[in-house]
Amino acid sequence: MSELPLRDDLRGMEPYGAPVSASAVPLNVNENPYAPPAAIVEEMGRAVASALVDANRYPDREATQLRAALAEYVGGVSAANIWAANGSNEVMQHIFGAFGGPGRVALSFSPTYSMYPQYARETFTRFVTVPRRADHSLDRGVVEQALFGERPSIVVVASPNNPTGTLLGSDELSWLVSDCAGVGAILVVDEAYGEFVSPTRHSATQSVLQYGNLVVTRTLSKAFGLAALRLGYAVAPHLIDAADHGVPQHRERLFLVCTRSRNPLQLKLPKRPHRPISDVIEWNAHAWSPIVRPGRSEATLRRITAGRAVFGERFVAPYYSNGSGLTGRSIERPIGTITTCDRWAVIDGDRMRMLQVSEAKAAMGFRSTYVLPGAKKPAMHMLGNAVPPIVAADVLEALRAAA
């Protein structure tokens, strides 16, 4: 094995695992000691036999029927808010793979589930924990210090917590998900043991449609007694990113599709190639100013210096707030969300200026002939509140097709 090209950080590591016990109640893996009822086993057997008729074919990759059934079980969401995978472990692996990675941080609160650092290690995500209080609840001051100090992209909390059984209350969830949004992080609430909680207590699934950065993971391994099936799922908002519709801007919005029909509508939206913001920047137009001038804030100068080191002489960066980290972002990718605050600056060598109305209009996907107020402030305010026309058109077309 020493001669094979194994990653250096994995050499000498012990794999995660729990000893298999012949005990009727093996506490080390938290299995449900009760097997599924015989009637359920028989019904599952008939379903498997029926499915095996087409075993030579690949299954529905979207798991449409399963996700619809899980959505009905969770309540208040549609299949578009559900993702099913090979146990909630694989769901977590997907989350860490998508939102973690080199140079990124995942934050959790100890003591907690021992697999979280494994997901981080396998995705090259730095894993950080902060301690809970003596009663195992979260200390908001400690949490916020870690959030704004480490600026994680993923925050994961188990509720009920493994191994302490501590619940995340609705008030805690509210401030935690809001604080995560403040640093650009997603909050993952692991409800593997959610069914063991009184139904009168709050579940994070009830808040999924309220927050765009909240994901809840669940499993059928524990309360359902189906550990061998390896089925877990995530409940998350159905977000639409304008960049996926050919708009040169990452602009995520939650769309609620309401219907009086018994079954929720499933929208099949197109996914177009991403366009870089460089497509719409007018380099030889508008008034520029020197980057180094009296009154320019030190924070802006530090960000521009760091941006040059990463992206070269031309890039974009937020002039206000702390989006896009400490460096801004490349012009060869979509810009971040255009807001009502006129926040994006364009940097070109030793000069800079704010993004102009004509550029913001193009970055929103509006035609150049679209009429806006003559003054910049109300024009940017309208654009910051708008939905890109192509996104609206794609949603309406998908609704027509699904209805």
C-alpha positions, -999 to +999 in steps of 0.1 A: +000+000+000+029+024+007+039+023-030+004+034-042-004+071-047-025+075-016-031+110-004-005+120+022-032+132+046-049+098+046-017+077+054-019+061+088-056+071+093-080+046+108-113+042+089-145+052+106-165+022+119-185+008+148-178-027+160-206-051+150-222-067+181-244-098+184-263-080+212-300-076+207-296-039+215-262-027+201-261+008+216-229+018+198-247+021+165-281+033+178-300+007+158-338+003+162-341-031+180-375-037+165-377-052+130-403-040+106-437-056+110-443-088+089-470-071+068-446-043+059-419-068+050-443-087+027-454-055+010-418-043+005-410-078-009-438-074-035-426-039-044-390-052-049-402-081-070-422-057-092-393-034-096-369-062-105-388-068-137-370-038-151-337-044-133-319-043-166-328-006-169-314+023-150-339+036-125-354+071-124-324+092-115-346+118-099-364+093-077-396+112-084-421+089-067-399+085-036-393+122-032-430+129-036-438+104-009-412+118+014-425+153+008-460+142+017-446+126+049-426+157+059-456+180+051-455+216+039-430+210+011-430+195-024-407+169-041-387+198-054-375+204-018-364+168-013-332+151-022-328+113-015-295+094-013-278+064+000-284+072+037-282+106+052-244+100+052-243+104+015-266+134+016-240+150+040-212+140+016-230+158-012-234+189+009-198+190+019-187+183-017-209+211-030-203+238-003-170+227+013-137+221-003-101+235-003-099+268+015-133+264+031-144+258+066-172+237+082-182+246+117-200+224+143-205+223+181-189+197+203-197+171+216-215+159+185-216+132+158-182+118+150-188+115+112-188+153+106-150+156+106-149+126+082-171+144+057-148+174+060-116+154+056-128+136+025-137+169+008-106+189+019-127+211+041-112+224+073-133+213+102-137+236+133-157+229+165-166+252+194-178+238+227-214+238+239-225+251+273-224+228+303-261+219+296-251+212+259-271+242+246-255+267+222-238+299+235-247+326+210-217+347+219-193+318+213-211+308+181-210+343+166-174+347+175-166+315+156-189+324+127-173+359+121-138+347+130-138+315+108-164+326+082-174+290+074-194+280+043-211+251+062-225+250+097-239+217+109-258+210+140-276+178+151-311+181+166-316+160+187-278+161+192-258+129+191-248+120+218-264+145+242-300+145+229-301+183+230-328+199+208-323+230+187-353+253+197-371+275+172-356+306+187-321+291+185-328+281+149-339+316+140-308+334+152-284+307+140-297+305+105-297+344+103-262+346+116-251+319+091-266+340+063-246+370+076-214+352+067-227+335+036-229+300+052-256+273+048-270+258+080-274+220+080-297+207+107-292+169+111-325+154+123-315+117+121-333+112+154-361+137+147-389+112+149-380+105+185-390+140+195-425+149+206-446+160+175-455+192+194-418+203+193-405+224+165-388+206+136-364+226+113-383+211+083-411+236+092-388+265+085-371+253+053-392+275+030-387+305+052-349+305+049-329+302+017-297+288+034-313+261+055-310+223+048-324+196+070-312+160+067-331+129+078-329+092+076-350+061+076-324+041+095-335+050+131-372+054+139-383+035+108-360+006+116-347+004+080-309+008+085-301-019+059-320+000+032-295+029+034-321+056+026-317+092+038-329+125+025-325+163+026-352+189+028-342+222+013-356+253-003-363+251-041-340+279-051-335+292-087-301+308-096-303+333-124-269+322-136-283+288-145-306+306-170-279+324-189-278+356-168-243+368-159-252+370-122-256+346-094-290+356-081-307+330-060-344+333-053-370+311-037-401+304-059-432+291-043-454+271-067-489+268-053-516+245-067-550+233-057-542+198-072-536+169-049-500+164-060-474+192-062-463+203-096-428+193-107-411+221-126-384+210-151-363+241-156-336+245-183-300+249-173-280+271-195-242+277-196-230+304-172-220+337-187-191+358-173-198+394-161-170+405-185-197+401-212-214+432-200-187+455-185-181+486-206-144+491-201-140+522-223-170+541-210-182+560-179-161+580-154-133+563-136-114+574-105-079+565-091-079+537-066-054+554-044-069+588-034-077+607-002-107+593+016-106+558+002-112+533+030-085+510+042-108+480+039-114+488+002-077+491-005-070+458+013-096+440-008-083+455-040-047+445-032-058+410-023-080+408-055-051+418-077-030+390-063-057+365-072-074+378-103-049+402-119-056+438-130-093+434-138-120+421-115-151+431-096-155+436-059-182+447-034-176+483-025-200+479+005-206+449+028-184+418+029-197+396+001-172+377-021-147+372+007-116+394+009-107+394-027-138+402-049-144+379-078-131+370-113-148+387-143-147+353-160-177+341-139-211+356-131-212+385-107-228+382-073-263+394-065-270+429-077-288+446-048-306+479-043-276+494-027-254+499-058-226+478-042-204+464-070-172+481-080-152+475-112-114+475-109-092+480-140-055+484-131-051+516-110-086+529-116-121+519-104-157+529-107-191+516-096-211+493-118-233+515-140-270+512-148-265+500-183-242+472-171-265+462-142-294+462-166-275+438-189-264+417-159-301+413-150-309+402-185-330+432-195-329+445-230-309+477-236-341+495-246-358+487-213-368+521-198-357+529-163-356+561-142-330+586-154-314+589-120-290+562-110-303+556-074-339+547-083-328+528-114-304+506-094-331+502-067-356+489-093-330+465-108-320+453-073-356+443-067-363+428-101-365+392-114-345+386-145-370+383-174-355+350-187-359+335-153-396+345-151-401+333-186-385+299-179-406+295-147-439+303-165-430+280-194-422+252-169-456+258-152-474+255-185-457+223-193-464+208-158-500+219-154 
